[in-house]
Amino acid sequence: MKFAVALSILLLSAHLALAQAQNLRVPVLSPLTLIEQEVGLTKVKLSYARPSAKGRKIFGDLVPYNAIWRTGANASTQLTFTEDVKIAGNALKAGTYALYSIPGETEWTMIIHTNTRHRALSGNVYKQEEDAFRFKVKPGRTSAFVETFTIGFSDITSSSMNLKLAWENTQVKFPIEFDVDARVAEQIAAFSAAPGGMSHQNYFLAAEYNFHNSKDLKKADEWILTALEKSPKNPRYGLLRARILDKAGKRADALKVIAEANAWATEAKNANYVDQTKLFWDSIKP
């Protein structure tokens, strides 16, 4: 009997302690959003909270004109880059930064800020000297009403993208650029200087990079020829060389190379590249 009473008291105490230690879980008014995007050789992370309009007038009222705004809600909106970038033409080192803005009726000031610890900007916590830089953007109108504040990435290429934010009937966007050419060139130089030099796979990748990004096609052809020397009768490499030659305006040479690549694929019983080389042949044949 004593044991049962003691156990009941212990369980009750544990229950009360647990209840006091926890808060009631309710939905947050401005939920946190995390976005990770790979562009070129860089990983970009965006974190921000998303308030909703809920019938309120936003710009010029809830978000005043000509006053600094967190560009979201709750903690600072943050951007993280694993490589150096350019934002609206301004060089920025790899790292994590806060995104602030000063909305205006006809012009916004965007702020990339180095201090990411701020939650609210009231008082004297914000210091302009901690800005990495500022730049101007022109706002536009959205095609439809945007109820919930939205930031996203658009127009993504292998070396650039736009960051676009929208709320109510207003949107602004600005470009972010990534120096992929320099990073690729650094890697090629390092691999070339290493013992044994570049592998045939890396020569292929270098040639493919130039081909897909409209770079030096003569150099791309040199690289894919070296890849074929190191890996003879490779139909994948032959197909890329045919595409490079065709893009360079050498259709006759491309037809000859694609016929060879098709023969290599047939000899190797590689159905995938038999089909791919035939499709390319059909697309460029007279």
Summary of the structure (lengths in Angstrom):
residues: 286
radius of gyration: 28.5
end to end distance: 98.7
largest distance: 98.9
contacts: 812
relative contact order: 0.09
helix: 38%
strand: 30%
